[in-house]
Amino acid sequence: MSTGTTELLAAGGAGEHRTLIITLFSVFVAVTLGITVWAGRQTKDATDFYAGGRSFTGFQNGLAISGDYMSAASFLGIAGAISLYGYDGFLYSIGFLVAWLVALLLVAEPLRNSGRFTMADVLAHRLEQRPVRTAAGTSTIVVSIFYLLAQMVGAGALVALLLGATGESSRRWIIVLVGLVMVLYVTIGGMKGTTWVQIVKAVLLIAGTVLITVLVLTKFHWNLSTLLGRAAEASGKGRAFLEPGLQYGKDGTSKLNFISLGLALVLGTAGLPHILIRFYTVPTARAARTSVNWAIGIIGAFYLMTIALGFGAAALVGPKAITASNESGNTAAPLLAQEIGGGAGSTGGAVLLAVISAVAFATILAVVAGLTLASSASFAHDLWANVIRKGRTGEKEEILTAKLAAVVIGAISIALGIFAHRLNAAALVALAFAVAASANLPTILYSLFWKRFTTRGALWSIYGGLISSVTLVILSPVVSGNPKALFPGLSFDYFPLGNPGLVSIPLGFLLGWAGSLASKPAPDQDKRYAELEVRSLTGYGAH
């Protein structure tokens, strides 16, 4: 543990550090709010609010997808996981990247061709509209709230470190502040504002990560072996730090937990609501494919650089200093930025810490805006307009409902985020992936590719996957039974795995299959499926 890090932990970046950081934060928030206000003035109808007027190019949407996907979990959580668990921490990077191949090959183009604003639009085309919209809307909101929790945890850890906010009440106010800003982004700017904020954030995050990677590799003379060797030595674990098994694989339960995590990471992306709605912001199916290709390149480069972030933090900051700052490692990246810049006593250290922290804060704000938009859009478009009001709403009423829903969802996320600060941000996102893969992915794939799929199958799949995954999370060590749990003082961790994917994902697929075989197909089911198939493959008749 360096003396610079000790000073930072003690003083929280006092004096010039705080002034510089607050100034950068203020500049970023002011600029992005300005973009949001500008975009809000261009938002004239529901297509503008939900899909940005379908006016973004493939490259722009690729940047925005990257900005949406490279969340606080990616920047803060993965760096922390690698710095504490070495090889096993890097598995998050591999899983998040491989997941994009599933999204590209299976859902990107068919979804763009088949839907309008939300995932439920695809299901409602060939199934009974009201029940499937209710189920899909409920699932979207639950998955989004799980994902929002990770961003709130990242925000609390980051800003608490920078401002020296060590008390529980200070962390609460930080989370409240982030929640308020994200609600502003969504209610003022809609999808146009959110997309431009995500594009700016993606550029900043890649630039910041490249800068830290170059500085870390330069310090080790561009010798990756030296970096890994120093990290293993500083970790206190020796060679085990660079081999599988430090976190997963110690016993049978741990091995199953690793398989469960891998399933959730690889299959979850294709079911994430805030990623799925990004495919509706481009004008053509070709642009949708282009945007995913760009996103794969950008995201792939970023996750490769997490090697330098995580192992660099382990080598230069040390696991003891990282866990002293945040027990789950969420502050490893900003601590590394300060250390590589020269330490707490240097101007370079203060500047680099402030820049990287502002980028991390930008990451959090952009992602929470995208998540809040996805969930509020699903409530307004699916639940309110098509289920409660049965299509008797105007566009202005629907947009107003989405804005009010954003406020409510923001409030729920703030309330839950206050209790979740002990958890690693990447682990929290993995839970959101598991819920998405259990409830959303089976229904999407069956609807697009299985003619015999019925409304009952969709309802069993969505509700079964949703209830099973959330129940198993509640009964897991993530929520109770250990000091790092959501409620450390309680003990009802009857499900031994930290991620429910191994059980809930196959169950979601099985229930969709069983529910379809247990019900009669609609009289015009073949016709509806044929229409959806033509639309998903060609884009003919798409909005």
Secondary structure, 3 states (H helix, E strand, C coil): CCHHHHHHHHHCCCCHHHHHHHHHHHHHHHHHHHHHHHHHHHCCCHHHHHHHHHCCCHHHHHHHHHHHHCCHHHHHHHHHHHHHHCHHHHHHHHHHHHHHHHHHHHHHHHHHHHCCCCHHHHHHHHCCHHHHHHHHHHHHHHHHHHHHHHHHHHHHHHHHHHHCCCCHHHHHHHHHHHHHHHHHHHHHHHHHHHHHHHHHHHHHHHHHHHHHHHHHHHHCCCCHHHHHHHHHHHHCCHHHHHCCCCCCCCCHHHHHHHHHHHHHHHHHHHHCHHHHHHHHHCCCHHHHHHHHHHHHHHHHHHHHHHHHHHHHHHHHCCHHHHHHHCCCCCCHHHHHHHHHCCCCCCHHHHHHHHHHHHHHHHHHHHHHHHHHHHHHHHHHHHHHHHHHCCCCCCHHHHHHHHHHHHHHHHHHHHHHHCCCCCCCHHHHHHHHHHHHHHHCHHHHHHHHHCCCCCHHHHHHHHHHHHHHHHHHHHCCCCCECCCCCCECCCCCCCCCCCCCHHHHHHHHHHHHHHHHHCCCCCCCHHHHHHHHHHHHHHCCCCC
